[in-house]
Amino acid sequence: MAHEKEKIDCFACRHFYVTWDKKYPKGCRAMGFKTREMPSIAVFKSSGLKCLRYEPKETPALKNR
């Protein structure tokens, strides 16, 4: 499956967050939704496209450069 090779790691995205909602524990601030699955999977299932809002988190190591 093509999406598997292009899988986006939501945990590494600055827009990803964990919610307090037991039914929808994962969220995307950029797209404004909560879901049971990883947001990038939900985006792919609904649109057929990989997430276009992915932005890597800024890590402390990168900030000091």
C-alpha positions in Angstrom: 0.0 0.0 0.0 1.5 3.4 -1.0 0.3 5.1 2.2 2.5 2.7 4.3 5.7 4.1 2.7 4.5 7.7 3.2 3.2 7.1 6.8 3.3 10.3 8.8 4.3 10.1 12.4 1.8 12.2 14.2 3.8 11.9 17.5 6.6 13.9 15.7 4.2 16.6 14.5 3.8 19.9 16.3 0.0 19.9 15.8 -0.6 16.5 17.4 -2.0 16.4 20.9 -3.5 13.9 23.4 -7.0 14.8 24.5 -8.9 14.0 27.7 -11.8 12.6 25.6 -11.8 8.8 26.1 -13.7 8.2 22.9 -11.4 10.5 20.8 -8.0 10.5 22.5 -5.9 11.9 19.7 -6.2 15.3 18.1 -4.8 17.6 15.4 -4.7 21.3 16.2 -4.0 22.3 12.6 -7.1 20.6 11.3 -9.2 21.0 14.4 -10.5 17.5 15.0 -10.2 14.6 17.5 -10.2 11.0 16.5 -9.7 7.4 17.8 -6.9 6.7 15.3 -3.8 8.7 14.4 -5.0 11.9 12.8 -2.8 11.2 9.7 -4.7 7.9 9.2 -8.1 9.7 9.5 -7.0 12.3 7.0 -5.9 9.6 4.5 -9.1 7.6 5.0 -11.3 10.6 4.4 -9.4 12.3 1.5 -7.1 9.7 0.0 -4.2 12.1 0.6 -1.4 12.2 3.1 -1.6 14.9 5.7 -0.5 18.3 4.2 -0.3 20.0 7.6 2.5 17.9 9.1 5.2 20.1 10.7 8.0 18.4 12.7 8.3 19.4 16.3 11.1 21.7 17.2 13.4 19.8 19.5 15.7 21.4 22.1 18.8 20.1 20.1 17.5 22.0 17.0 16.8 25.2 18.9 20.4 25.5 20.1 21.9 25.4 16.6 
